[in-house]
Amino acid sequence: MTKSSMLTGFYRLSPKERIKLVKEFADLTDEETSLLQSTGSLPMVTADRMIENVIGAFQVPLGIAVNFLINKKNYLIPMAIEEPSVVAAASYAAKMARDSGGFFTSSTDPVMIGQIQAVGIKDPYAARMRVLGAKEEILKKANDQDPLLVSLGGGAKDLDAKVIHATTGPMVITELYVDCRDAMGPNAVNTMAEAIAPLVEQITAGHVYLRIISNLATKRLVRAWCTVPKETVGGEEVVNGIIQAYAFAAADPYRAATHNKGILNGIIGVVIATCNDHRAVEAGAHAYAAHCGGYRPLSIWEKNANGDLMGSIELPMAVGIIGGAVRTHPIAKIALKILNVKTATELGEVLAAVGLAQNLGALRALANEGIQKGHMRLHARNIAFAAGATSDIVDMIADKLVKERKIRMDRAKELIDEYGRAGKS
Ligand code: MEV
């Protein structure tokens, strides 16, 4: 009999009851269901409050990237990531940058954009003028929604309006600029956007559909830069190789996507460790990479007059240190304590520096010996573990796999068997 996924009222059940249903549906073993129930540092009751239909919690390794000096302040960087070599590469790059003072940063105010879409307007250009003319009234209505944010120096600060020509006809898009201070911002921005919608309908004589934050956060930018002496980076040839790697990314979107993926390896690790919304950060980063036309690398590498390597990066960074999951998840709270950042803007700037470091680590390896050497050692350990190697033999099995250049599960199992037989005889 086929089992149905139509589970009415599933959301009303306790996690334990849900696990029981999932167990029946997916033929889970007792061991698998008890693993689901052991949620580690995120208690099941907390997880159950965070999202819907919870049956467990998912853990990834949490590592610390070391050596970071940003604006002359020392930072330890917690990163939640499943990929080997990322934490090591960031730490190594941060050490290289330290030789000339580390990373320096700047940023805009933490302003997010809320969009209100009005359609069916007879005179869209005149309607745009009316929206701009009603700015004070609209901002007041928006700020009435969040007196706390306003009292902290944030709130709706400005607005703009544009006419776009969509497949369905012209639309007037009102854009509200909200300073979110230490919050990531969607709750504040979406509440304001929804609250001003009736006013926008009245002013434009149109019909409002969408009222939502934009993840292309061009008003919430962070920047970081560093200089790495050519001797530190490995000599003139390596500097040239890194600049060639950048030029490749600047000229080819296929390479730029991977270049930016490397940057996000570092950034997203920290974003997840602090329980921020990594989809928002990634969407913003990629959209920003493409917002001047073609898809471009988020960082730039060039040589200074001395032949040293100069790197810089600029991207939107919608992260917070208050509200939402950031303050609910026990590990995220500890990650923020380790980071010791005082504002969301400081966190954003740290993230820019981490992204630049990650990019430097990747490009230095790619322009030099390649990335596989370092990757393979860790990969071999993972394979050895997955094949059943116990911790006393895992390194030995991994070394053999690397030496034989056969980093495969079947070979790992053979080696474990051979070791077992040798041990018994
Ligand atoms: C791998 O996760 C990231 C890299 O591919 C980034 C890059 O190529 O610049 C190494």
Boltz pocket constraint, residues with backbone or C-beta under 6 A from the ligand:
constraints:
  - pocket:
      binder: B
      contacts: [[A, 83], [A, 258], [A, 259], [A, 260], [A, 261], [A, 262], [A, 263], [A, 265], [A, 359], [A, 362], [A, 363], [A, 366], [A, 371]]
      max_distance: 6.0
